[in-house]
Amino acid sequence: MTNTLIRICGFVLVLTLLTTPTWAQKTITVTVTGMGLSEDEAIKNGKKKASEEVFVKVYSQSETKDFELVKSTILTRSAGFIQSYKVIGKKITADDVFEIKMDVVILKDPLDDLWGVVTNLLKDMGRPKIMVFLREKIDGKWQDSSTVETQVVRSLKEAGFILVDQTQIKAIEKKDLDAAVAADDPSKVQFIAQQYGAPIFISGVVIAEGSKKVIYGMEKYYYEGDANVKIYRSDTGEIMQALPGKSTPGVQRTARAAAKQALTSQGKYAAPILTQDVLRFWMDALGGRGEVQLKVSGIEFGQVMEVEEALKKIEGVSDVSSDFGSDNAVFSIECDTTAKKLVRQIYAVMKDKLKIKNVSQNVIQAEYQK
């Protein structure tokens, strides 16, 4: 019995020595106060604050030049850093805002892992450039500038992205952009975004319409702002995300003031959503998740089938589909890497068949060798 007891105690002691220091090293506990219009919203806000606080505390001394972009990108995955949380206080303010005080335990390992992934890949891929071109109209009349565009650009800059400088766009290109956006034709915007080296562009139309109404016995102008805005990949033209529609009101004594209020509110709604969508896409791109297109010219149908089968055998490729017409084929490749890395594997297995002509982040262009 004594020997058994000794063995049990020894096992518990070893287990304690192995686990306790490691657990302590892997977690950081912070106390934060989250705020929101509901208790759930306040808790989410608190978790986000905790992740950001730990990130800044751990990495603020880093000399990474892209610190803001790294931080913004990593924090899109902030929910994955939360080990647990405990509410230690709550109240509702006079403005009906929930304030939740909470202790949040953050897992440091996934934070470290993502830090390494993002910083290393940014060195390889460079900071992404984005072109934002939105058109705005009030009561059916096109405006010279866009209130919403200004807010979206500011939000993206604060997240660390590089923006195409609108003042550098040539006058003739500006006219083409105006016409393309008004006609809801993103292909021209896509072409100009490529010319300015922007792998992502945001385009669409924002409107504000309204009329005079009697509100609480007073005559005022009531306007609503709405936006039809999408995020695109400039190399493929693929729509990455569309802004969920939501009307925002403006009520003022003059029509112009009411319209501007509605558009400003629309910008406050749109800017953070579009920024988070871009960050999520960038995080996925950094991780090599998504679709890569291989565009091959001078190819026959039988050769298309051969290339498709060869692509399916490449490690990391989960699925391949193709479109063929006029001696050209487009292969859509679902894989866990980027075009710039995948092209090396394609070249290794098909260097006698394909002549690589160009490689961008998500598109490989090649010519079939007969």
Order of alpha helices (4+ residues) and beta strands (2+ residues): alpha-beta-alpha-alpha-beta-beta-alpha-beta-beta-alpha-beta-alpha-alpha-beta-beta-beta-beta-alpha-beta-alpha-beta-beta-alpha-beta-beta
